[in-house]
Amino acid sequence: MSEETQTSPSPGRPELPDHLSIDPRSLHHVAAVFEHDIGIRFNGKERFDVSEYCISQGWVKVPSGKTLDRKGNPLLIQLKGKVEAFYK
């Protein structure tokens, strides 16, 4: 994909934020972005299990297997590398 499709919005699509989370309780959750299909490319490979990302700091958070925390949410691990977000 070209550089312009990664963060530039098309008509009707909001710009992808630098930091985004799928958890609606998070301060970094933007519901308008999730009305469209988005993709995350981490170190050159598209990932489908990303729960949160930050492009400027270069990390993603993904579930750690089937492990759950004490509230029943998936336990997340942080991976560092090159992060790209784009609309599909």
C-alpha positions as CSV (number, residue, x, y, z in Angstrom):
1,M,0.0,0.0,0.0
2,S,1.1,3.5,-0.6
3,E,2.0,5.9,2.2
4,E,-1.0,8.1,1.6
5,T,-3.5,5.4,2.4
6,Q,-2.2,4.7,5.8
7,T,-3.4,7.7,7.8
8,S,-5.0,10.0,5.3
9,P,-8.8,9.9,5.5
10,S,-11.1,9.4,2.6
11,P,-14.4,11.3,2.4
12,G,-16.5,10.2,5.3
13,R,-13.6,8.5,7.2
14,P,-11.9,10.1,10.2
15,E,-8.2,10.4,10.3
16,L,-6.5,7.5,12.1
17,P,-5.1,8.5,15.5
18,D,-1.6,8.0,16.7
19,H,-2.8,5.9,19.6
20,L,-6.0,3.8,19.4
21,S,-7.6,1.2,21.6
22,I,-10.5,-1.2,21.0
23,D,-11.6,-1.0,24.7
24,P,-14.5,1.4,24.9
25,R,-13.5,2.3,28.5
26,S,-10.1,3.6,27.3
27,L,-9.3,7.3,26.8
28,H,-7.8,6.3,23.4
29,H,-11.0,4.7,22.1
30,V,-12.5,6.5,19.0
31,A,-15.8,5.0,18.1
32,A,-16.0,6.8,14.7
33,V,-12.9,5.0,13.5
34,F,-14.4,1.5,14.2
35,E,-17.3,2.2,11.9
36,H,-14.9,1.4,9.1
37,D,-12.5,-1.6,8.5
38,I,-9.0,-0.8,9.7
39,G,-5.8,-2.8,9.5
40,I,-2.6,-2.8,11.5
41,R,0.7,-3.8,10.0
42,F,3.4,-4.6,12.6
43,N,7.0,-5.1,11.3
44,G,5.7,-5.6,7.8
45,K,3.0,-8.2,8.6
46,E,-0.7,-7.5,9.0
47,R,-1.9,-8.5,12.5
48,F,-5.5,-9.3,13.3
49,D,-5.2,-9.6,17.1
50,V,-4.1,-6.0,18.0
51,S,-6.0,-4.6,21.0
52,E,-4.2,-1.2,21.2
53,Y,-1.4,0.5,19.2
54,C,0.8,3.6,19.3
55,I,2.5,4.6,16.0
56,S,4.8,7.3,17.4
57,Q,6.1,5.1,20.3
58,G,6.2,1.9,18.0
59,W,4.3,-0.6,20.0
60,V,1.2,-2.8,19.9
61,K,-0.7,-4.7,22.6
62,V,-1.9,-8.2,21.8
63,P,-3.5,-10.9,23.9
64,S,-1.2,-13.4,25.6
65,G,-2.7,-16.7,24.6
66,K,-5.9,-17.6,26.6
67,T,-4.6,-16.0,29.8
68,L,-7.2,-13.8,31.5
69,D,-6.7,-11.1,34.2
70,R,-8.7,-11.1,37.4
71,K,-11.6,-9.3,35.8
72,G,-11.9,-11.8,32.9
73,N,-10.2,-9.7,30.2
74,P,-7.4,-11.0,28.1
75,L,-4.0,-10.5,29.5
76,L,-2.1,-8.2,27.0
77,I,1.6,-8.1,26.2
78,Q,3.3,-5.1,24.5
79,L,5.4,-5.8,21.4
80,K,7.8,-3.1,20.0
81,G,8.5,-2.5,16.4
82,K,7.3,-0.6,13.3
83,V,3.5,0.1,13.4
84,E,1.4,1.2,10.5
85,A,-2.4,1.7,10.6
86,F,-4.5,1.9,7.5
87,Y,-8.1,1.7,6.2
88,K,-8.9,-1.4,4.3
